[in-house]
Amino acid sequence: MQNFLLQINPDGIQDSLNNTMSSLIEQITPELPHTSFITDLAFIMIIGAIITLAFFKIKQPLIIGYLFAGMLIGPLSPLWSWILPESGTPSDVIDGVGILSDISALNLFAEIGVILLLFVIGIEFPYAKIKSIGRVAIGVGTIGLFSTLGVLFYTSTALGLQFMDALFISAALSISSTAIIVKILEDTGKIKKESSILVLGVLIVEDVIAVILISSLQSIALVGTISVESVVVVILVATGLIVGTFTIGIRVIPPLIDRVASAEHREILLLSVLGLCFGYALLANIVGLSVAIGAFLAGVLVADSKSAEVAKLLSSPIKDMFVAIFFISVGALMDVSQLENYIFIAIALIAVAIGMKFGGNMIGNLIFRQKRVKSLRSAFTLAAPRGEFSIVIIKTGVDIGAVSSFLFPLVGIISIVTAFISPFLVKSGDHVIASLKDKENV
């Protein structure tokens, strides 16, 4: 028996598993190469459904199920990098093997998910609601973001990061993830609460500031100074788009939607509102802003029409599919094998980022005299998640050679950890608020 075990070749076992898995994939998809998007999409839908059903059964947020499914089937999963042979063309961002291989195509569909998510959420908020929190959202969002950025920069330099590395990572971790927060609010049934209106306002402000930060950081890295002209241009463009939407757009678009709806043909109405959604996202992208801002503003315009509820019902199923692809793609991009290399610095930055974002938003709410319950809910919600803009800022720095390449897996790890933390932090906020109310009633 002992001699038999000594004769076993571990490499032979792995080669056998590799051949078996490759043959299985070829039998399942004989006419589709493993690198095709159709194959990847099939695995996303099947495995995503199984994993999220399991998380639903154990009463955990679906967003965590999406992320876990992505981590399980992504090209950087340690499980599949051991079982599957290296094949296919690596993506432009990462190298690896696994069930999912066409990450670039998945990212395109993921962006569609973000656009549809913000559009459907915008339908919940007509112009009157948005107008009521405009000044407060600008103040709270600005205070929360820049106070977090300042403390994170000091912490990063104290941890030994170089100046540009510290500057980029602190800017990246100062911006909350719009997609993750909106999904959590939707799943927990809090999307229509008064505090959620403030949260969405703050997120829009942060998205605008994020665009300014990207331009400014590029200028600092390449020239050594901040381009005041580029900052002013971004502010003017964002102001022009928002003001134009709420003056001209609010008078023109809703009546046109109602006229289309009067035809009583749901397919035509769906195509019309989706055309408005992606048209506005395209407009925002052309003028240098986030597509999420454009999609949200399009939703607000639909919200002021008489057909808002019908439009929401028609758009929601499409939104749900692409949002699932978005979060599974985020999970698939996370290189969890790198965790041990950056565990200390990741924990330190996560703790400071969450603490400062919570504190900064609470200070902003106190300055603008918001109610305590509203302040706590918004601060707990905005505190944890980092995501799309965090990754974009770091990737921008890596692409121009301004920062160290290790920041990309670092921000990826922080994004995935904070995404997991966020639903539980929101629940903790509910418990804190409930306990405070109980004490007041005693």
C-alpha distance (Angstrom), angle and dihedral (degrees) to the residues before:
residue distance angle dihedral
M1 . . .
Q2 3.78 . .
N3 3.84 91.1 .
F4 3.79 89.9 49.8
L5 3.82 91.8 53.7
L6 3.80 90.6 48.3
Q7 3.79 90.2 55.0
I8 3.81 92.9 55.9
N9 3.81 111.2 107.8
P10 3.86 112.1 -148.8
D11 3.81 90.5 -158.6
G12 3.81 88.9 54.2
I13 3.80 90.8 53.4
Q14 3.81 92.0 51.2
D15 3.82 91.8 45.9
S16 3.79 89.1 51.9
L17 3.81 91.6 50.2
N18 3.81 90.2 47.3
N19 3.81 92.1 52.0
T20 3.79 92.2 45.7
M21 3.81 93.2 50.0
S22 3.81 93.2 45.8
S23 3.81 91.3 49.6
L24 3.80 90.7 48.9
I25 3.80 92.2 51.9
E26 3.81 91.7 47.8
Q27 3.82 91.0 50.5
I28 3.80 91.7 49.5
T29 3.80 93.8 47.1
P30 3.84 107.2 23.4
E31 3.81 94.9 159.5
L32 3.80 98.5 34.9
P33 3.80 120.8 71.1
H34 3.79 114.3 -129.5
T35 3.80 89.5 -116.6
S36 3.81 93.8 60.5
F37 3.77 119.8 112.7
I38 3.82 92.2 -128.7
T39 3.80 90.7 62.1
D40 3.80 92.0 47.3
L41 3.80 91.6 47.8
A42 3.81 91.1 51.3
F43 3.80 91.6 53.3
I44 3.82 91.3 46.0
M45 3.79 93.3 52.9
I46 3.83 96.4 43.5
I47 3.79 99.8 42.1
G48 3.81 92.2 35.7
A49 3.81 90.5 55.3
I50 3.82 92.8 49.3
I51 3.82 94.9 46.8
T52 3.81 96.1 44.1
L53 3.82 90.8 47.7
A54 3.79 88.4 54.4
F55 3.81 91.4 49.9
F56 3.80 90.4 47.8
K57 3.81 90.2 52.8
I58 3.82 91.6 52.6
K59 3.83 89.3 46.2
Q60 3.81 97.5 -115.0
P61 3.83 124.8 141.7
L62 3.81 112.7 -84.9
I63 3.79 91.2 -132.1
I64 3.82 89.2 67.1
G65 3.80 88.9 51.1
Y66 3.81 90.7 52.9
L67 3.81 91.8 49.9
F68 3.81 92.7 46.1
A69 3.81 91.1 49.7
G70 3.80 90.1 52.1
M71 3.79 92.2 48.7
L72 3.81 89.4 49.9
I73 3.81 97.6 51.8
G74 3.80 101.9 27.8
P75 3.81 124.4 113.7
L76 3.81 91.1 -109.7
S77 3.80 95.7 54.0
P78 3.83 108.8 122.6
L79 3.82 88.7 -142.1
W80 3.81 96.2 60.9
S81 3.80 95.8 35.5
W82 3.83 86.0 63.3
I83 3.83 98.4 42.6
L84 3.80 102.0 38.1
P85 3.80 126.0 61.6
E86 3.79 119.1 -117.9
S87 3.76 107.2 -95.6
G88 3.74 142.5 136.8
T89 3.76 129.0 46.0
P90 3.79 116.1 -56.7
S91 3.75 117.3 -124.0
D92 3.79 122.4 -106.8
V93 3.77 91.0 -107.8
I94 3.79 105.6 38.3
D95 3.76 142.1 17.8
G96 3.76 123.2 -139.1
V97 3.76 148.4 101.3
G98 3.76 131.7 -110.5
I99 3.77 146.6 105.7
L100 3.83 91.9 -55.8
S101 3.77 113.6 55.5
D102 3.83 110.0 150.2
I103 3.81 95.9 72.1
S104 3.81 94.3 155.4
A105 3.81 91.1 60.6
L106 3.80 90.9 45.3
N107 3.79 90.3 53.4
L108 3.80 90.5 56.6
F109 3.79 91.1 54.2
A110 3.80 89.8 43.1
E111 3.81 89.6 58.1
I112 3.80 88.4 53.4
G113 3.81 86.9 54.8
V114 3.80 92.1 55.1
I115 3.82 91.4 48.2
L116 3.82 93.5 50.3
L117 3.81 92.7 43.2
L118 3.81 93.2 54.6
F119 3.81 91.5 42.0
V120 3.81 94.2 54.6
I121 3.82 90.8 44.4
G122 3.81 89.6 50.6
I123 3.81 88.8 58.6
E124 3.83 86.9 65.1
F125 3.80 91.3 61.1
P126 3.80 120.0 60.3
Y127 3.79 119.1 -164.7
A128 3.82 94.3 -94.7
K129 3.82 91.4 61.8
I130 3.79 93.4 46.6
K131 3.80 91.9 48.9
S132 3.81 91.9 54.3
I133 3.83 93.8 63.1
G134 3.82 102.4 32.4
R135 3.81 99.9 108.5
V136 3.80 94.0 38.6
A137 3.83 92.8 49.2
I138 3.81 91.9 52.0
G139 3.80 92.0 49.0
V140 3.82 97.7 43.3
G141 3.81 93.7 42.2
T142 3.80 94.1 49.6
I143 3.82 94.6 46.2
G144 3.81 93.3 45.8
L145 3.80 94.8 47.7
F146 3.81 100.8 44.7
S147 3.82 95.6 41.0
T148 3.82 87.9 53.1
L149 3.81 91.9 46.3
G150 3.81 92.8 51.8
V151 3.80 96.4 49.8
L152 3.82 92.5 42.3
F153 3.81 90.3 52.9
Y154 3.80 91.1 52.7
T155 3.83 90.6 46.5
S156 3.81 92.9 48.0
T157 3.80 92.9 52.2
A158 3.81 89.9 46.3
L159 3.83 88.1 54.4
G160 3.80 89.6 56.6
L161 3.82 102.5 -99.7
Q162 3.80 118.9 147.9
F163 3.82 119.0 -109.0
M164 3.82 97.7 -98.7
D165 3.81 92.8 40.7
A166 3.82 90.2 51.7
L167 3.81 92.4 46.0
F168 3.81 95.2 50.7
I169 3.83 96.3 42.4
S170 3.82 92.7 47.4
A171 3.82 91.1 50.1
A172 3.82 90.9 47.1
L173 3.81 94.1 50.4
S174 3.81 93.9 46.4
I175 3.81 93.2 70.4
S176 3.79 121.1 79.3
S177 3.80 120.5 -138.3
T178 3.81 110.5 -103.2
A179 3.82 94.2 -165.4
I180 3.81 95.4 50.4
I181 3.82 95.7 44.3
V182 3.80 93.9 47.4
K183 3.81 91.2 48.7
I184 3.82 91.8 50.3
L185 3.81 92.0 49.1
E186 3.80 90.0 48.9
D187 3.82 94.6 48.0
T188 3.81 93.1 47.2
G189 3.81 94.1 47.8
K190 3.82 93.1 -118.2
I191 3.78 98.0 114.7
K192 3.83 94.1 104.6
K193 3.81 96.6 46.3
E194 3.80 118.5 115.4
S195 3.80 91.3 -116.3
S196 3.81 90.4 55.2
I197 3.81 90.8 59.6
L198 3.80 88.4 57.2
V199 3.82 91.2 45.6
L200 3.81 91.9 53.4
G201 3.79 90.8 47.4
V202 3.82 90.6 51.9
L203 3.82 90.8 48.2
I204 3.82 91.5 54.1
V205 3.82 89.9 49.6
E206 3.82 90.2 49.4
D207 3.81 91.6 49.7
V208 3.82 90.1 54.5
I209 3.82 91.2 47.1
A210 3.82 89.2 47.7
V211 3.80 90.7 58.1
I212 3.82 89.3 49.9
L213 3.82 90.9 48.0
I214 3.81 92.8 51.8
S215 3.80 91.0 52.4
S216 3.82 92.3 44.6
L217 3.81 94.9 47.1
Q218 3.81 91.4 49.9
S219 3.81 88.9 51.2
I220 3.81 92.5 49.5
A221 3.80 92.2 47.3
L222 3.82 95.9 47.5
V223 3.81 103.5 30.7
G224 3.79 104.5 17.8
T225 3.81 96.0 -122.7
I226 3.81 137.5 73.5
S227 3.79 114.5 -100.3
V228 3.79 102.9 -129.2
E229 3.79 90.4 -172.1
S230 3.82 93.0 58.8
V231 3.82 91.6 48.4
V232 3.80 91.8 50.2
V233 3.81 91.2 47.2
V234 3.82 92.8 52.7
I235 3.83 91.8 48.4
L236 3.81 92.1 48.3
V237 3.81 93.1 46.5
A238 3.82 92.8 48.5
T239 3.80 91.3 46.8
G240 3.80 91.2 47.7
L241 3.80 93.5 50.6
I242 3.82 94.2 47.1
V243 3.82 95.1 43.1
G244 3.80 91.3 45.2
T245 3.81 90.6 50.9
F246 3.80 93.7 50.5
T247 3.82 95.6 43.8
I248 3.80 109.7 32.9
G249 3.81 101.3 13.4
I250 3.81 95.1 50.0
R251 3.82 90.0 56.3
V252 3.80 97.9 43.8
I253 3.82 109.8 33.1
P254 3.86 103.9 49.6
P255 3.84 93.9 53.7
L256 3.82 89.8 48.9
I257 3.82 90.6 52.0
D258 3.80 90.7 50.0
R259 3.80 89.9 50.4
V260 3.82 90.3 53.0
A261 3.81 90.0 46.9
S262 3.81 90.6 52.9
A263 3.81 87.5 71.2
E264 3.84 85.5 69.7
H265 3.81 91.9 -139.5
R266 3.79 111.2 130.4
E267 3.79 95.6 -163.7
I268 3.81 91.9 57.1
L269 3.82 91.1 46.8
L270 3.80 91.7 49.9
L271 3.81 92.8 50.3
S272 3.81 90.1 47.1
V273 3.80 96.5 52.2
L274 3.82 92.1 42.5
G275 3.80 88.7 50.4
L276 3.81 88.7 53.0
C277 3.82 90.4 47.1
F278 3.80 96.9 51.9
G279 3.80 92.9 35.6
Y280 3.80 90.9 57.4
A281 3.82 91.1 43.9
L282 3.82 88.5 52.4
L283 3.81 91.1 48.5
A284 3.81 91.3 51.5
N285 3.81 90.3 48.2
I286 3.81 92.7 49.3
V287 3.81 92.8 53.4
G288 3.81 90.6 48.4
L289 3.80 101.5 -100.8
S290 3.80 132.5 119.7
V291 3.81 117.4 -76.9
A292 3.81 86.3 -135.4
I293 3.82 90.3 64.8
G294 3.80 91.8 52.1
A295 3.81 93.1 47.2
F296 3.81 92.4 49.4
L297 3.82 92.3 49.6
A298 3.82 89.5 50.0
G299 3.82 88.9 53.3
V300 3.81 90.7 50.9
L301 3.81 89.8 54.0
V302 3.81 90.8 51.2
A303 3.82 89.2 47.9
D304 3.81 89.7 62.9
S305 3.80 91.9 57.2
K306 3.80 125.3 87.5
S307 3.81 89.8 -120.2
A308 3.81 96.3 59.2
E309 3.81 97.2 114.9
V310 3.81 93.7 47.6
A311 3.80 90.9 48.2
K312 3.80 90.3 50.6
L313 3.80 92.8 50.1
L314 3.81 91.5 49.7
S315 3.82 94.6 47.0
S316 3.81 100.0 42.2
P317 3.85 99.5 77.5
I318 3.81 91.7 51.8
K319 3.80 89.6 46.1
D320 3.81 92.4 51.4
M321 3.80 92.5 55.3
F322 3.79 96.2 49.5
V323 3.81 93.5 41.9
A324 3.81 88.5 56.0
I325 3.82 89.4 52.4
F326 3.81 89.6 49.6
F327 3.80 96.5 54.5
I328 3.81 94.3 40.5
S329 3.82 88.4 51.4
V330 3.81 90.4 51.2
G331 3.80 89.2 52.5
A332 3.81 91.0 46.7
L333 3.81 91.8 55.7
M334 3.79 94.1 54.7
D335 3.81 114.1 103.6
V336 3.82 99.9 -150.8
S337 3.81 90.4 174.7
Q338 3.82 87.7 72.9
L339 3.80 92.9 58.6
E340 3.79 96.1 97.0
N341 3.82 91.6 55.0
Y342 3.81 94.5 57.3
I343 3.80 103.6 23.4
F344 3.81 97.5 118.1
I345 3.79 97.3 45.5
A346 3.83 91.2 41.8
I347 3.83 92.6 53.2
A348 3.81 91.7 46.9
L349 3.81 94.1 49.3
I350 3.81 92.9 44.1
A351 3.82 91.7 51.9
V352 3.81 93.4 48.1
A353 3.83 93.7 42.5
I354 3.81 93.6 51.2
G355 3.80 94.4 42.2
M356 3.79 94.8 47.9
K357 3.81 95.4 42.9
F358 3.79 89.4 52.0
G359 3.80 93.1 45.5
G360 3.80 94.8 43.0
N361 3.80 92.8 51.8
M362 3.81 91.6 46.4
I363 3.82 90.1 52.2
G364 3.79 90.5 49.1
N365 3.80 91.4 49.7
L366 3.79 91.3 49.3
I367 3.82 92.0 49.7
F368 3.81 90.1 51.9
R369 3.83 91.3 43.8
Q370 3.78 98.4 -121.0
K371 3.81 121.1 170.9
R372 3.80 115.0 -87.7
V373 3.82 95.7 -119.9
K374 3.81 91.8 47.7
S375 3.81 90.8 47.3
L376 3.80 93.7 50.1
R377 3.81 94.3 46.6
S378 3.79 93.5 50.1
A379 3.84 93.2 44.0
F380 3.82 93.6 50.0
T381 3.81 90.9 46.5
L382 3.80 95.9 49.2
A383 3.81 96.6 40.4
A384 3.80 105.7 82.4
P385 3.81 121.8 26.3
R386 3.79 121.6 89.1
G387 3.78 119.2 174.4
E388 3.77 143.3 122.1
F389 3.82 101.4 21.4
S390 3.81 92.0 39.7
I391 3.80 90.1 58.2
V392 3.83 92.8 42.8
I393 3.83 92.7 52.9
I394 3.81 93.6 50.2
K395 3.81 92.8 43.8
T396 3.81 88.6 52.2
G397 3.80 90.1 54.0
V398 3.81 92.8 46.8
D399 3.82 92.9 47.3
I400 3.83 93.7 54.8
G401 3.81 91.6 42.5
A402 3.81 94.0 -116.6
V403 3.81 97.9 124.4
S404 3.81 139.3 34.8
S405 3.81 116.1 -84.8
F406 3.82 92.6 -127.5
L407 3.82 89.4 72.3
F408 3.81 90.5 75.2
P409 3.84 96.8 63.1
L410 3.82 88.1 37.8
V411 3.82 93.8 56.8
G412 3.81 88.6 42.3
I413 3.80 91.4 56.0
I414 3.81 91.3 46.0
S415 3.82 91.1 49.2
I416 3.79 93.8 51.8
V417 3.83 93.9 44.6
T418 3.81 93.6 48.4
A419 3.81 90.2 46.3
F420 3.82 88.9 56.2
I421 3.82 91.6 46.0
S422 3.82 96.4 48.1
P423 3.84 101.3 76.6
F424 3.80 90.8 47.9
L425 3.81 91.4 47.6
V426 3.81 90.0 53.2
K427 3.83 89.3 50.7
S428 3.81 89.9 48.7
G429 3.79 88.5 53.6
D430 3.81 89.8 54.5
H431 3.83 90.1 52.6
V432 3.83 92.1 48.5
I433 3.81 91.9 49.2
A434 3.82 91.6 46.8
S435 3.82 91.8 50.4
L436 3.81 91.3 49.3
K437 3.80 90.6 51.3
D438 3.83 90.3 49.7
K439 3.80 91.1 52.3
E440 3.79 91.0 49.6
N441 3.81 90.5 52.2
V442 3.83 93.1 51.5
